[in-house]
Amino acid sequence: MKKHSFARDRVIRLRRGQSIRLVCGIPIFTRRIALHPGEFVVATCNDSPNVIIVGCQSFNRRIRVHLFPGQQLIVSCHR
């Protein structure tokens, strides 16, 4: 599982069974989201103007997530 911070804007496409970890600051609290094909997450971090978009195969249905310092988000794509 790769770890990404909010150092720059990114668009990441996951395939089935893959997962990724988004980190806002030093991770203390973990949230998990499992996406179905076609869903995607738009994640922002409290101390960064950058946005990371993670999609499961395609980008049809959006889910917004705002992370605060000390949070990490693990996004996975259903098999």
N, C-alpha and C positions, 0 to 999 in steps of 0.2 A: 504494500500500500504506500503510495507516494504522499508526501506531506507538502502542502503549498501554503505560503503566507500571502498576505495582501500587498506585496511589494509592487505589483503591477496588475493591470487588467488582464484577464485570461478568459478564454473559452475552452472548456474541456469536454470532450465527448467520451463517455464510458460505454464499453460493450457489456453484454450480459455477464454477470459474475464479478465484474471489476468493482473496486471501491477506491475512494480517495479521501484524504484527511485535509480539511481546511482549518488553519490555526490563526486565532486572533490573540496576539500576545503570548504569554506563557500559559500553556493549557492546564487548567485546573478542573474545569467542568466539561463534560462531553455530551453532545447531542448527536443523535443518529437519525438519518432519513434514508429510507429505501424507496427508490424511484422505480416506476414501471416504464416500459418503453414509451417514448413520446413525452415524458415529463422532464422538466428541468428546473434547477434551483438557481436563483439569483441571490448571491450571498454578498453582504457588505460587512465591514468591520468598523467598530466605533471610532477608532483612531486613524482610519485610512479613507481617502476618497475613492480608492480603487474598488472594482467590482469583479467577482469571479462567477462565471456562469458554468454550471456543470449539467450536462444533458445525458439522458439515457437513450442512446442510439439516435434519437431525433429530438427536435425542439418544438413541441406543440402546446403543452400545458405548463404554465409557469407557477412556481412556488417561491415566495420571497422569504429570505431569512436574514435577520440582522444579528450579528454576533457582537458581544461585548468583550472587553479585554478579559482574558482568562478563559475564554470559551473556545472549544474546538468542535467542528462538525464533521462527522464521518458520513459520506454520501456513498451509497452503493446502488448498483443497478440489478434489479431482479433477474433471475435466471429464466 
